[in-house]
Amino acid sequence: MAPGDVRGPARLEIDRVPNGSQARLVWDLEVRRPILRTAARVARPLLQWGHDWVVSNGVAQFRRAATARTHET
């Protein structure tokens, strides 16, 4: 479960693919705070853009770190 402003189950699925693996985060979250629920209804495109930006940057940082560690050995 992810507690806080959002809540719900999440899981990481990892599949083998040619030349490596593929990871996918699957979640079913509920916005808990009333102010965020209102914002989600009013400004959904802006919130979606912000979310996508944060996730994209997090994935890029993870890939850089994982690749750097792979090449260190």
Secondary structure as the mmCIF struct_conf table of DSSP 4:
data_model
#
loop_
_struct_conf.conf_type_id
_struct_conf.id
_struct_conf.beg_label_comp_id
_struct_conf.beg_label_asym_id
_struct_conf.beg_label_seq_id
_struct_conf.end_label_comp_id
_struct_conf.end_label_asym_id
_struct_conf.end_label_seq_id
BEND BEND1 GLY A 4 ASP A 5
STRN STRN1 VAL A 6 ARG A 7
STRN STRN2 ALA A 10 VAL A 17
TURN_TY1_P TURN_TY1_P1 PRO A 18 ASN A 19
STRN STRN3 GLY A 20 TRP A 27
STRN STRN4 GLU A 30 VAL A 31
BEND BEND2 ARG A 33 ARG A 33
HELX_RH_AL_P HELX_RH_AL_P1 PRO A 34 VAL A 42
BEND BEND3 ALA A 43 ALA A 43
HELX_RH_AL_P HELX_RH_AL_P2 ARG A 44 GLU A 72
#
